[in-house]
């Protein structure tokens, strides 16, 4: 169990303001990278509609401005919460954490600072990734080439209708992970 030690932390995560907006989430008619045109899997009709967990394409509205950390949580930041955390040598960001550890860190940071910290929703992460790729938001790093990042949602299929501030399904067996794809563009994440 994580201790939640409140020893002093040298710095808080740098946050970047993200404006409200809307975007299209999902992909249409794109074969997954692992399937090459003409191979035995390319004849499967459902693949013509895109990756099974990336369809249908639909509009997502982010109704309110929000903040997102400029980078993943650093080892130093996480060790202020859990002094027993030991990363691999040379690692800059806290990796190998469970969803529960990541959420516990955000909850602890909220109590410690009086500000609300939380894991982003899948829709918020995707929105920021697309804004970043379009050059519409600056200051967010490592979305595509840093370590994978936990989102607050449960993993599930996309609905066929537009959504406002979606939070994913109410329960499932897996949580959403984004990023960590080493240079792939947002639509491949």
PyMOL commands that set and color helices and strands:
alter all, ss='L'
color gray80, all
select helices_A, chain A and resi 45-49+52-54+75-81+99-113+122-133+186-188
alter helices_A, ss='H'
color red, helices_A
select strands_A, chain A and resi 15-18+21-25+58-62+66-69+149-154+163-164+175-178
alter strands_A, ss='S'
color yellow, strands_A
deselect
rebuild
show_as cartoon
